[in-house]
Amino acid sequence: MIDVIVVGAGPTGLMLAAELRLHDVNVVVLERDLEPTEVVRAGGLHVRSIELMDQRGLLDRFLALGRKHETGGFFAGIDKPWPGQMDTAHGYVLGIPQPVIDRLLAEHATELGAEIRRGCELIGLSQDDDGVTAELADGTQLRSRYLVGCDGGRSSVRKLLGVDFPGEPSKIETLLGEVELTTPPEELMAVVTEVRKTQKRFGAIPLEGGGYRVIVPAAGLTEDRAVPPTLDELKQQLVAIAGTDFGAHSPRWLSRFGDATRQAERYRVGRALLAGDAAHIHPPTGGQGLNLGVQDAANLGWKLAAEIRGWAPEWLLDSYHAERHPVATDVLTNTRAQIELMSLDPGPQAVRRLLSELMDFEEVNRYLIEKITAIGVRYDFGEGHDLLGRRLRDVELKHGRLYELMHRGRGLLLDQTGQLSTEGWADRVDHVVDVSEELDVPAVLLRPDGHVAWVGEDQQTLRVHLEKWFGR
């Protein structure tokens, strides 16, 4: 029997497969499409996702194919400088197209031993006390102990589980594509700059190797957004918004997206779970969607592995929903707000001007950027030290860096006293005795996803928290 079937080979599913393989969990990823998509639905990684790649020893691969941007303008397109003194060693956005992200994560997952099966469409599933049966379109069946739906906003897994997906349907639609333009660059940029003074859902971004990524509001809503727009439709909208189609021709791909906002009521139904867009969809404002899914996977992976390995506390797997559902709710709230602030109506424009003034205060600017980049996330672990429940930034140690110690996806006790012990948990928690001038606490216990589970120096209290998070 397979330990876990992951449905969907996008960033969420591939990240989850890799996280599970770090714990020797047998994983099969099922992907409906025969080939990876070339459509660029996301363009980069925010700070928290960059940190996760660093924690798993992957960051150099991403940096080699991406570009660092230390720029503001993420919240509703309000152009403000990158805030200073961010609580991270990675104070930038990494521009890197989603197909490249997919490829790097697929390579990572397969290197660890995950099996990716393409051309496999899930059409049915059932479950009992022992596992899940997945029925594929070719008539075959697969049996697994658990199944996770990472199959996007139109998730088959979510529908087959009967999980409600309440929220708001799309009210606006946007066209996106990579095309060639004949208008000279200087003239093009002059037009784009002028139009973007009022219309933030418009742009033409030059691509390495030639061509442009073009974004423009659609004329209305289509019945099926899975059907890509035509080149003529894109050109008509360019003329309507900018007064010219810039001589658009030779499209590499064209796509459309809406601003629907929905969230699954439950992330777990028995032995089946949901992650990424299968669990939540929202407008792309702020570029949070892909990142939110990758972070779902980092939260779920070690918990599901612990359940399969038999050492998970009874409540641990359910904490995935308890922790990640509120985080996604917050993202849905801030993307809704951003869409309103991008409206051309007088009321939203007045609020936008006021918020722009408020963002001149460093604290406001930092708060909003930390919200979008997810480094402000704090899980509710109860009362305690200010670090409790937060992820810990990478810190320099006397003998290296913190994140270099986290590549295996295990728990970590960073002990600056040299007096503590993880005896009894050595198979799932690493004990590192080292010191850092950047960390003003005696010791911290980190979960595999990098969030602080305990702060202190008392061995007895440490044992209580080791048992709480890592079982007996």
Kinemage of the C-alpha trace (Angstrom):
@kinemage 1
@onewidth
@group {chain A} dominant
@subgroup {mainchain}
@vectorlist {calphas} color= white
{ca met a 1} P 0.000 0.000 0.000
{ca ile a 2} L 1.171 3.534 -0.814
{ca asp a 3} L 1.599 5.730 2.256
{ca val a 4} L 0.344 8.973 0.656
{ca ile a 5} L -1.178 9.810 -2.704
{ca val a 6} L -0.743 13.479 -3.578
{ca val a 7} L -3.144 14.655 -6.293
{ca gly a 8} L -1.620 17.514 -8.291
{ca ala a 9} L 1.968 18.207 -9.344
{ca gly a 10} L 1.952 21.955 -8.830
{ca pro a 11} L 4.146 23.743 -6.278
{ca thr a 12} L 2.002 22.671 -3.310
{ca gly a 13} L 1.883 18.997 -4.254
{ca leu a 14} L 5.563 18.806 -5.142
{ca met a 15} L 6.636 20.578 -1.954
{ca leu a 16} L 4.442 18.244 0.091
{ca ala a 17} L 5.851 15.162 -1.631
{ca ala a 18} L 9.387 16.284 -0.834
{ca glu a 19} L 8.536 17.052 2.798
{ca leu a 20} L 7.061 13.576 3.202
{ca arg a 21} L 10.063 11.913 1.581
{ca leu a 22} L 12.362 13.588 4.112
{ca his a 23} L 10.710 11.226 6.604
{ca asp a 24} L 10.899 8.153 4.327
{ca val a 25} L 7.162 8.213 3.607
{ca asn a 26} L 6.241 6.410 0.384
{ca val a 27} L 4.667 9.031 -1.930
{ca val a 28} L 3.023 8.894 -5.346
{ca val a 29} L 2.042 12.172 -7.033
{ca leu a 30} L -0.782 11.925 -9.567
{ca glu a 31} L -0.976 14.661 -12.220
{ca arg a 32} L -3.721 14.850 -14.839
{ca asp a 33} L -1.639 16.714 -17.431
{ca leu a 34} L 0.894 14.811 -19.484
{ca glu a 35} L 3.389 17.684 -19.546
{ca pro a 36} L 4.202 20.530 -17.142
{ca thr a 37} L 2.404 23.753 -18.008
{ca glu a 38} L 4.230 26.694 -19.572
{ca val a 39} L 1.632 29.165 -18.285
{ca val a 40} L 3.158 31.582 -15.773
{ca arg a 41} L 0.417 31.942 -13.166
{ca ala a 42} L 2.845 33.170 -10.509
{ca gly a 43} L 6.055 35.107 -10.829
{ca gly a 44} L 8.052 34.666 -7.686
{ca leu a 45} L 8.640 33.718 -4.079
{ca his a 46} L 7.994 35.892 -1.048
{ca val a 47} L 10.207 35.982 2.033
{ca arg a 48} L 8.687 33.079 3.962
{ca ser a 49} L 8.831 30.750 0.963
{ca ile a 50} L 12.430 31.819 0.306
{ca glu a 51} L 13.210 30.932 3.924
{ca leu a 52} L 11.618 27.500 3.485
{ca met a 53} L 13.790 26.840 0.440
{ca asp a 54} L 16.823 27.866 2.488
{ca gln a 55} L 15.758 25.568 5.319
{ca arg a 56} L 15.696 22.645 2.896
{ca gly a 57} L 19.010 23.474 1.196
{ca leu a 58} L 17.329 24.489 -2.076
{ca leu a 59} L 17.840 28.227 -2.130
{ca asp a 60} L 20.985 28.262 -4.265
{ca arg a 61} L 19.083 26.474 -7.032
{ca phe a 62} L 16.377 29.118 -6.977
{ca leu a 63} L 18.752 32.064 -6.734
{ca ala a 64} L 20.636 30.804 -9.791
{ca leu a 65} L 17.486 31.045 -11.909
{ca gly a 66} L 15.744 34.008 -10.281
{ca arg a 67} L 16.275 37.683 -9.681
{ca lys a 68} L 16.177 39.518 -6.352
{ca his a 69} L 13.902 42.548 -6.077
{ca glu a 70} L 14.010 44.860 -3.081
{ca thr a 71} L 10.967 46.869 -3.982
{ca gly a 72} L 7.615 47.762 -2.492
{ca gly a 73} L 4.319 48.158 -4.289
{ca phe a 74} L 2.932 44.766 -3.299
{ca phe a 75} L -0.041 46.006 -1.334
{ca ala a 76} L -2.675 47.043 -3.889
{ca gly a 77} L 0.089 48.332 -6.157
{ca ile a 78} L 0.792 51.257 -3.812
{ca asp a 79} L 4.401 52.140 -4.561
{ca lys a 80} L 6.369 52.394 -1.327
{ca pro a 81} L 10.014 51.521 -0.576
{ca trp a 82} L 10.948 48.161 0.873
{ca pro a 83} L 10.724 48.602 4.671
{ca gly a 84} L 13.939 48.627 6.633
{ca gln a 85} L 14.940 46.240 9.413
{ca met a 86} L 12.751 43.361 8.262
{ca asp a 87} L 12.918 40.362 10.586
{ca thr a 88} L 14.589 38.138 8.010
{ca ala a 89} L 17.935 37.377 6.437
{ca his a 90} L 16.169 37.414 3.050
{ca gly a 91} L 14.732 40.893 2.664
{ca tyr a 92} L 13.699 40.658 -0.983
{ca val a 93} L 11.246 39.107 -3.402
{ca leu a 94} L 12.681 36.463 -5.716
{ca gly a 95} L 11.384 36.886 -9.252
{ca ile a 96} L 11.171 33.424 -10.818
{ca pro a 97} L 8.428 32.075 -13.142
{ca gln a 98} L 6.145 29.349 -11.835
{ca pro a 99} L 7.189 26.767 -14.485
{ca val a 100} L 10.760 27.086 -13.195
{ca ile a 101} L 9.564 26.752 -9.592
{ca asp a 102} L 7.617 23.631 -10.593
{ca arg a 103} L 10.660 22.122 -12.290
{ca leu a 104} L 12.985 22.758 -9.357
{ca leu a 105} L 10.513 21.330 -6.847
{ca ala a 106} L 9.864 18.308 -9.066
{ca glu a 107} L 13.603 17.647 -9.276
{ca his a 108} L 13.890 17.965 -5.496
{ca ala a 109} L 10.964 15.590 -4.864
{ca thr a 110} L 12.227 12.942 -7.284
{ca glu a 111} L 15.770 13.177 -5.911
{ca leu a 112} L 14.302 12.305 -2.525
{ca gly a 113} L 12.428 9.350 -3.997
{ca ala a 114} L 8.921 10.615 -4.752
{ca glu a 115} L 7.194 9.092 -7.785
{ca ile a 116} L 5.415 11.486 -10.150
{ca arg a 117} L 2.897 9.881 -12.503
{ca arg a 118} L 1.650 12.152 -15.281
{ca gly a 119} L -1.471 11.591 -17.359
{ca cys a 120} L -3.304 10.199 -14.316
{ca glu a 121} L -6.707 11.781 -13.694
{ca leu a 122} L -8.564 11.105 -10.445
{ca ile a 123} L -12.297 10.516 -10.996
{ca gly a 124} L -13.353 8.852 -7.751
{ca leu a 125} L -12.292 8.104 -4.203
{ca ser a 126} L -13.578 6.279 -1.179
{ca gln a 127} L -12.126 5.702 2.256
{ca asp a 128} L -12.425 3.402 5.237
{ca asp a 129} L -10.691 3.023 8.588
{ca asp a 130} L -7.518 1.698 6.969
{ca gly a 131} L -6.998 3.884 3.923
{ca val a 132} L -8.203 5.575 0.757
{ca thr a 133} L -9.018 4.042 -2.615
{ca ala a 134} L -8.361 6.323 -5.590
{ca glu a 135} L -10.089 5.557 -8.891
{ca leu a 136} L -8.368 6.816 -12.049
{ca ala a 137} L -9.833 7.665 -15.439
{ca asp a 138} L -8.109 4.672 -17.054
{ca gly a 139} L -10.032 2.302 -14.797
{ca thr a 140} L -7.191 1.476 -12.418
{ca gln a 141} L -7.374 1.871 -8.662
{ca leu a 142} L -4.688 2.813 -6.157
{ca arg a 143} L -4.759 2.232 -2.431
{ca ser a 144} L -3.064 4.519 0.084
{ca arg a 145} L -3.103 5.234 3.779
{ca tyr a 146} L -3.772 8.948 3.157
{ca leu a 147} L -4.591 11.172 0.176
{ca val a 148} L -4.005 14.910 -0.176
{ca gly a 149} L -5.733 17.052 -2.783
{ca cys a 150} L -3.338 19.677 -4.164
{ca asp a 151} L -5.243 19.866 -7.433
{ca gly a 152} L -6.115 23.550 -7.685
{ca gly a 153} L -9.166 25.751 -7.371
{ca arg a 154} L -11.384 23.339 -9.324
{ca ser a 155} L -10.187 20.484 -7.103
{ca ser a 156} L -11.649 17.086 -7.938
{ca val a 157} L -10.624 15.856 -4.494
{ca arg a 158} L -12.569 18.606 -2.733
{ca lys a 159} L -15.662 17.919 -4.837
{ca leu a 160} L -15.449 14.158 -4.331
{ca leu a 161} L -15.159 14.694 -0.572
{ca gly a 162} L -18.228 16.930 -0.600
{ca val a 163} L -16.418 19.758 1.185
{ca asp a 164} L -18.241 23.077 0.922
{ca phe a 165} L -16.312 25.915 -0.748
{ca pro a 166} L -18.173 29.062 0.311
{ca gly a 167} L -17.183 32.557 -0.725
{ca glu a 168} L -17.691 35.046 -3.494
{ca pro a 169} L -17.726 34.432 -7.262
{ca ser a 170} L -15.601 36.489 -9.635
{ca lys a 171} L -16.774 40.023 -10.279
{ca ile a 172} L -13.927 41.028 -12.574
{ca glu a 173} L -11.675 39.138 -14.952
{ca thr a 174} L -8.146 39.774 -16.190
{ca leu a 175} L -6.314 38.586 -19.298
{ca leu a 176} L -2.700 37.484 -19.126
{ca gly a 177} L -0.236 36.237 -21.691
{ca glu a 178} L 3.252 36.240 -23.162
{ca val a 179} L 3.378 37.826 -26.622
{ca glu a 180} L 5.623 39.708 -29.004
{ca leu a 181} L 5.054 43.482 -29.323
{ca thr a 182} L 6.163 45.677 -32.206
{ca thr a 183} L 5.868 49.054 -30.442
{ca pro a 184} L 9.330 50.495 -29.592
{ca pro a 185} L 10.233 49.974 -25.898
{ca glu a 186} L 10.413 53.690 -25.057
{ca glu a 187} L 6.959 54.373 -26.511
{ca leu a 188} L 5.553 51.241 -24.886
{ca met a 189} L 6.809 52.164 -21.413
{ca ala a 190} L 5.468 55.693 -21.762
{ca val a 191} L 1.986 54.350 -22.464
{ca val a 192} L 2.183 51.744 -19.685
{ca thr a 193} L 3.333 54.357 -17.167
{ca glu a 194} L 0.458 56.669 -18.064
{ca val a 195} L -2.222 53.975 -17.980
{ca arg a 196} L -0.993 52.549 -14.661
{ca lys a 197} L -1.541 55.892 -12.962
{ca thr a 198} L -5.166 54.801 -12.722
{ca gln a 199} L -5.434 51.183 -13.929
{ca lys a 200} L -3.290 48.892 -11.768
{ca arg a 201} L -4.463 45.727 -13.527
{ca phe a 202} L -2.489 46.680 -16.609
{ca gly a 203} L 1.120 46.168 -17.584
{ca ala a 204} L 3.673 44.961 -20.127
{ca ile a 205} L 6.764 43.429 -18.566
{ca pro a 206} L 9.776 42.660 -20.790
{ca leu a 207} L 10.977 39.054 -20.614
{ca glu a 208} L 14.471 37.689 -20.796
{ca gly a 209} L 14.974 36.315 -24.282
{ca gly a 210} L 12.448 38.702 -25.821
{ca gly a 211} L 8.717 39.251 -25.714
{ca tyr a 212} L 6.489 40.693 -23.002
{ca arg a 213} L 4.163 39.444 -20.298
{ca val a 214} L 1.003 41.465 -20.839
{ca ile a 215} L -1.817 41.922 -18.346
{ca val a 216} L -5.051 43.789 -19.093
{ca pro a 217} L -8.626 43.869 -17.696
{ca ala a 218} L -11.106 41.725 -19.628
{ca ala a 219} L -14.309 43.122 -21.103
{ca gly a 220} L -16.463 41.020 -18.784
{ca leu a 221} L -16.847 37.576 -17.275
{ca thr a 222} L -16.697 34.347 -19.288
{ca glu a 223} L -18.714 31.278 -18.410
{ca asp a 224} L -15.616 29.051 -18.400
{ca arg a 225} L -12.352 30.685 -17.368
{ca ala a 226} L -10.531 27.459 -18.144
{ca val a 227} L -10.885 28.414 -21.824
{ca pro a 228} L -7.973 30.705 -22.723
{ca pro a 229} L -8.623 34.031 -24.463
{ca thr a 230} L -7.811 34.522 -28.118
{ca leu a 231} L -5.153 36.901 -29.392
{ca asp a 232} L -7.916 39.061 -30.893
{ca glu a 233} L -9.596 39.309 -27.486
{ca leu a 234} L -6.331 40.402 -25.889
{ca lys a 235} L -5.694 42.987 -28.600
{ca gln a 236} L -9.226 44.394 -28.337
{ca gln a 237} L -8.787 44.921 -24.614
{ca leu a 238} L -5.393 46.556 -25.076
{ca val a 239} L -6.990 49.033 -27.454
{ca ala a 240} L -9.892 49.634 -25.067
{ca ile a 241} L -7.627 50.303 -22.073
{ca ala a 242} L -4.451 51.775 -23.621
{ca gly a 243} L -5.631 53.027 -27.015
{ca thr a 244} L -3.288 50.652 -28.857
{ca asp a 245} L -2.633 46.922 -29.135
{ca phe a 246} L 1.138 47.538 -29.305
{ca gly a 247} L 1.288 45.325 -32.381
{ca ala a 248} L 0.789 42.194 -30.280
{ca his a 249} L 1.462 38.949 -32.141
{ca ser a 250} L 2.917 35.436 -31.810
{ca pro a 251} L 1.512 34.510 -28.372
{ca arg a 252} L 3.432 31.860 -26.419
{ca trp a 253} L 0.449 31.318 -24.170
{ca leu a 254} L -2.689 33.181 -23.092
{ca ser a 255} L -4.735 32.801 -19.931
{ca arg a 256} L -7.410 34.497 -17.844
{ca phe a 257} L -8.113 34.715 -14.137
{ca gly a 258} L -10.844 36.130 -11.940
{ca asp a 259} L -11.108 37.514 -8.434
{ca ala a 260} L -13.211 34.748 -6.880
{ca thr a 261} L -12.617 34.344 -3.152
{ca arg a 262} L -13.471 31.001 -1.561
{ca gln a 263} L -12.221 28.780 1.250
{ca ala a 264} L -12.884 25.135 2.062
{ca glu a 265} L -14.824 24.714 5.288
{ca arg a 266} L -12.649 21.747 6.251
{ca tyr a 267} L -9.083 20.883 5.327
{ca arg a 268} L -9.440 17.290 6.523
{ca val a 269} L -12.073 14.611 5.978
{ca gly a 270} L -10.904 11.394 7.594
{ca arg a 271} L -7.826 10.215 5.707
{ca ala a 272} L -8.121 12.847 2.967
{ca leu a 273} L -6.814 16.408 3.220
{ca leu a 274} L -6.712 19.566 1.108
{ca ala a 275} L -3.856 22.008 0.540
{ca gly a 276} L -3.038 24.970 -1.679
{ca asp a 277} L -5.660 26.259 -4.117
{ca ala a 278} L -7.773 23.158 -3.473
{ca ala a 279} L -8.363 24.639 -0.006
{ca his a 280} L -8.528 28.347 -0.865
{ca ile a 281} L -8.699 30.665 -3.855
{ca his a 282} L -8.396 34.429 -3.913
{ca pro a 283} L -7.410 37.313 -6.195
{ca pro a 284} L -3.711 37.290 -7.183
{ca thr a 285} L -3.087 40.735 -5.694
{ca gly a 286} L 0.147 40.691 -3.738
{ca gly a 287} L 1.329 37.455 -5.365
{ca gln a 288} L 0.421 35.314 -2.350
{ca gly a 289} L -1.289 32.238 -3.833
{ca leu a 290} L 1.639 30.007 -4.758
{ca asn a 291} L 3.442 30.985 -1.571
{ca leu a 292} L 0.430 30.193 0.594
{ca gly a 293} L 0.255 26.699 -0.906
{ca val a 294} L 3.957 25.981 -0.430
{ca gln a 295} L 3.621 27.067 3.190
{ca asp a 296} L 0.570 24.792 3.621
{ca ala a 297} L 2.759 21.914 2.459
{ca ala a 298} L 5.537 22.770 4.931
{ca asn a 299} L 3.005 22.771 7.761
{ca leu a 300} L 1.281 19.546 6.728
{ca gly a 301} L 4.225 17.436 5.589
{ca trp a 302} L 5.900 16.665 8.915
{ca lys a 303} L 2.570 16.193 10.706
{ca leu a 304} L 1.285 13.684 8.168
{ca ala a 305} L 4.652 11.907 8.227
{ca ala a 306} L 4.489 11.725 12.028
{ca glu a 307} L 1.025 10.187 11.801
{ca ile a 308} L 2.243 7.551 9.345
{ca arg a 309} L 5.385 6.835 11.343
{ca gly a 310} L 3.256 6.281 14.449
{ca trp a 311} L 4.664 8.905 16.816
{ca ala a 312} L 2.245 11.801 16.227
{ca pro a 313} L 0.230 12.979 19.236
{ca glu a 314} L -3.477 12.328 18.668
{ca trp a 315} L -4.285 15.964 17.922
{ca leu a 316} L -1.295 16.794 15.708
{ca leu a 317} L -2.733 16.122 12.248
{ca asp a 318} L -5.861 18.126 13.046
{ca ser a 319} L -3.634 21.073 13.968
{ca tyr a 320} L -2.972 21.479 10.234
{ca his a 321} L -6.483 22.852 9.746
{ca ala a 322} L -6.403 24.717 13.055
{ca glu a 323} L -3.218 26.578 12.071
{ca arg a 324} L -3.516 27.037 8.325
{ca his a 325} L -7.225 27.823 7.945
{ca pro a 326} L -6.911 31.170 9.814
{ca val a 327} L -3.798 32.065 7.807
{ca ala a 328} L -5.674 31.587 4.531
{ca thr a 329} L -8.642 33.529 5.913
{ca asp a 330} L -6.305 36.451 6.533
{ca val a 331} L -4.934 36.218 2.984
{ca leu a 332} L -8.479 36.195 1.589
{ca thr a 333} L -9.224 39.301 3.656
{ca asn a 334} L -6.179 41.258 2.508
{ca thr a 335} L -6.651 40.323 -1.160
{ca arg a 336} L -10.299 41.398 -0.995
{ca ala a 337} L -9.152 44.695 0.480
{ca gln a 338} L -6.530 45.163 -2.218
{ca ile a 339} L -9.034 44.545 -5.011
{ca glu a 340} L -11.312 47.201 -3.524
{ca leu a 341} L -8.403 49.633 -3.310
{ca met a 342} L -7.667 49.067 -7.004
{ca ser a 343} L -11.174 50.065 -8.043
{ca leu a 344} L -11.445 53.266 -10.066
{ca asp a 345} L -14.570 54.382 -8.180
{ca pro a 346} L -14.229 57.601 -6.133
{ca gly a 347} L -14.804 55.957 -2.730
{ca pro a 348} L -12.094 53.284 -3.005
{ca gln a 349} L -9.741 55.821 -4.564
{ca ala a 350} L -10.206 58.094 -1.545
{ca val a 351} L -9.406 55.202 0.817
{ca arg a 352} L -6.406 54.338 -1.354
{ca arg a 353} L -5.011 57.859 -1.029
{ca leu a 354} L -5.475 57.761 2.734
{ca leu a 355} L -3.785 54.352 3.036
{ca ser a 356} L -0.920 55.575 0.874
{ca glu a 357} L -0.344 58.386 3.375
{ca leu a 358} L -0.456 55.923 6.281
{ca met a 359} L 2.095 53.684 4.565
{ca asp a 360} L 4.598 56.529 4.772
{ca phe a 361} L 4.849 55.494 8.433
{ca glu a 362} L 7.515 52.784 8.560
{ca glu a 363} L 5.525 50.658 11.010
{ca val a 364} L 2.450 50.557 8.736
{ca asn a 365} L 4.490 49.783 5.650
{ca arg a 366} L 6.364 46.988 7.442
{ca tyr a 367} L 3.157 45.525 8.897
{ca leu a 368} L 1.528 45.205 5.475
{ca ile a 369} L 4.625 43.795 3.790
{ca glu a 370} L 5.117 41.265 6.609
{ca lys a 371} L 1.493 40.238 6.127
{ca ile a 372} L 1.929 39.632 2.400
{ca thr a 373} L 5.321 37.921 2.758
{ca ala a 374} L 3.930 35.735 5.611
{ca ile a 375} L 6.749 36.434 8.067
{ca gly a 376} L 4.179 37.986 10.385
{ca val a 377} L 2.346 34.657 10.817
{ca arg a 378} L 2.086 33.489 14.422
{ca tyr a 379} L 0.319 30.264 15.342
{ca asp a 380} L -1.558 30.202 18.629
{ca phe a 381} L 0.511 28.043 20.972
{ca gly a 382} L -0.830 29.771 24.069
{ca glu a 383} L 0.807 32.332 26.305
{ca gly a 384} L 4.568 32.569 26.475
{ca his a 385} L 7.639 34.195 24.972
{ca asp a 386} L 7.123 36.561 22.035
{ca leu a 387} L 8.879 34.065 19.736
{ca leu a 388} L 6.429 31.281 20.589
{ca gly a 389} L 4.390 30.282 17.530
{ca arg a 390} L 6.437 32.413 15.139
{ca arg a 391} L 8.927 31.167 12.622
{ca leu a 392} L 12.510 31.953 13.583
{ca arg a 393} L 14.605 33.912 11.125
{ca asp a 394} L 17.920 32.495 9.983
{ca val a 395} L 20.603 33.521 12.481
{ca glu a 396} L 24.357 33.276 12.366
{ca leu a 397} L 25.843 30.761 14.782
{ca lys a 398} L 29.413 30.360 15.922
{ca his a 399} L 29.703 27.293 13.699
{ca gly a 400} L 27.472 28.206 10.766
{ca arg a 401} L 23.858 29.241 10.130
{ca leu a 402} L 20.617 28.063 11.722
{ca tyr a 403} L 18.913 27.138 8.441
{ca glu a 404} L 21.854 24.950 7.431
{ca leu a 405} L 20.852 22.670 10.315
{ca met a 406} L 17.296 22.178 9.070
{ca his a 407} L 17.816 20.452 5.720
{ca arg a 408} L 16.543 17.075 6.949
{ca gly a 409} L 13.139 18.423 8.001
{ca arg a 410} L 13.426 17.296 11.626
{ca gly a 411} L 12.728 19.087 14.873
{ca leu a 412} L 15.653 21.111 16.215
{ca leu a 413} L 16.724 22.112 19.710
{ca leu a 414} L 19.168 25.001 19.497
{ca asp a 415} L 20.801 24.935 22.915
{ca gln a 416} L 22.965 27.906 23.916
{ca thr a 417} L 23.406 26.580 27.456
{ca gly a 418} L 24.894 23.184 26.642
{ca gln a 419} L 22.945 21.794 29.607
{ca leu a 420} L 19.859 20.365 27.870
{ca ser a 421} L 19.077 16.977 26.335
{ca thr a 422} L 16.747 15.445 23.739
{ca glu a 423} L 17.368 11.883 24.913
{ca gly a 424} L 14.408 9.754 23.908
{ca trp a 425} L 13.595 11.904 20.876
{ca ala a 426} L 16.894 11.671 18.986
{ca asp a 427} L 15.162 9.868 16.083
{ca arg a 428} L 13.052 12.941 15.345
{ca val a 429} L 14.738 15.960 16.989
{ca asp a 430} L 18.293 17.199 16.419
{ca his a 431} L 20.135 18.682 19.409
{ca val a 432} L 22.616 21.404 18.455
{ca val a 433} L 24.786 23.144 21.048
{ca asp a 434} L 25.904 26.465 19.584
{ca val a 435} L 25.578 30.181 20.274
{ca ser a 436} L 24.353 33.197 18.351
{ca glu a 437} L 24.734 36.875 19.116
{ca glu a 438} L 21.400 37.396 17.337
{ca leu a 439} L 19.379 35.153 19.663
{ca asp a 440} L 18.782 36.440 23.184
{ca val a 441} L 17.234 33.283 24.704
{ca pro a 442} L 18.860 30.249 26.393
{ca ala a 443} L 17.364 27.683 23.998
{ca val a 444} L 14.627 27.269 21.392
{ca leu a 445} L 12.808 24.167 20.206
{ca leu a 446} L 11.842 24.413 16.535
{ca arg a 447} L 9.284 22.322 14.728
{ca pro a 448} L 10.324 20.947 11.312
{ca asp a 449} L 8.526 23.871 9.620
{ca gly a 450} L 10.696 26.352 11.534
{ca his a 451} L 8.094 27.622 14.018
{ca val a 452} L 9.126 28.015 17.649
{ca ala a 453} L 7.504 25.397 19.894
{ca trp a 454} L 9.311 26.260 23.137
{ca val a 455} L 11.697 28.839 24.612
{ca gly a 456} L 13.542 28.361 27.915
{ca glu a 457} L 16.282 26.571 29.794
{ca asp a 458} L 14.510 24.110 32.108
{ca gln a 459} L 15.000 20.444 31.154
{ca gln a 460} L 11.756 19.268 32.720
{ca thr a 461} L 9.707 21.846 30.835
{ca leu a 462} L 11.572 20.991 27.657
{ca arg a 463} L 10.601 17.331 28.034
{ca val a 464} L 6.951 18.319 28.373
{ca his a 465} L 7.129 20.202 25.079
{ca leu a 466} L 9.106 17.482 23.325
{ca glu a 467} L 6.370 15.038 24.218
{ca lys a 468} L 3.668 17.536 23.242
{ca trp a 469} L 5.028 18.089 19.712
{ca phe a 470} L 7.024 14.963 18.984
{ca gly a 471} L 5.163 12.243 20.868
{ca arg a 472} L 6.300 9.906 23.590
